[in-house]
Amino acid sequence: MANFSRRRFLFTTGAAAATTLWLNSCASRTDGGGGASNIETVAPLDIAPEDAPEITTAKLGFIALTDSAPLIIAK
């Protein structure tokens, strides 16, 4: 391991990346390879006013300093 130079490391990682891409390109696709989608549309729900949320206006956002965690900031 002491004789593992930077050039050897770059060659090894490049070969591993190329092999990974080559093997991935040989894999068969299980999703059908494009074409028509099989996603069904869902009808909208009728929600009674008493079951509606208390807050009708909310801001959705994130603070980048906290690992981009999504927050809901209600007014």
C-alpha positions in Angstrom: 0.0 0.0 0.0 3.0 2.3 0.5 3.8 2.1 -3.2 0.3 3.4 -4.2 1.1 6.6 -6.0 -1.2 9.4 -7.1 -0.9 8.3 -10.7 -1.8 4.7 -9.8 -4.8 6.0 -7.7 -6.1 8.1 -10.6 -5.7 5.3 -13.1 -7.5 2.8 -10.7 -10.4 5.2 -10.0 -10.8 6.0 -13.7 -10.8 2.4 -14.6 -13.4 1.6 -11.9 -15.6 4.5 -13.2 -15.3 3.4 -16.8 -16.1 -0.2 -15.9 -19.1 0.9 -13.8 -20.5 2.9 -16.7 -19.8 0.1 -19.2 -21.6 -2.5 -17.0 -24.5 -0.1 -16.4 -25.0 0.4 -20.1 -25.2 -3.3 -20.6 -27.9 -3.7 -18.0 -31.5 -4.2 -19.2 -34.1 -1.6 -18.3 -37.0 -2.8 -16.2 -39.2 0.2 -16.7 -40.0 -0.5 -20.4 -37.6 2.0 -21.8 -39.9 5.0 -22.2 -43.1 5.2 -24.1 -46.5 5.6 -22.6 -46.7 6.2 -18.9 -48.9 4.0 -16.7 -49.6 6.7 -14.1 -53.3 7.0 -13.4 -54.9 10.4 -12.7 -56.7 10.8 -9.3 -59.9 12.6 -8.9 -59.9 15.6 -6.6 -61.3 15.1 -3.1 -64.3 17.0 -1.7 -63.1 18.2 1.8 -65.6 19.6 4.2 -64.8 23.1 5.6 -64.5 21.7 9.2 -61.9 19.2 8.0 -59.8 21.8 6.2 -56.5 23.0 7.8 -56.7 25.9 10.2 -54.0 27.9 8.4 -54.9 28.7 4.8 -51.8 30.6 3.9 -48.3 29.1 4.4 -44.9 29.8 3.0 -42.8 26.8 2.0 -39.0 27.3 1.9 -35.7 26.2 3.2 -32.7 27.7 4.9 -29.4 26.7 3.2 -27.4 26.9 6.4 -29.3 24.1 8.1 -28.6 21.4 5.4 -31.4 22.7 3.2 -34.0 21.2 5.5 -37.5 22.1 4.3 -39.5 24.3 6.7 -43.1 25.4 6.8 -43.3 29.0 8.0 -46.9 29.9 8.8 -48.0 33.5 9.0 
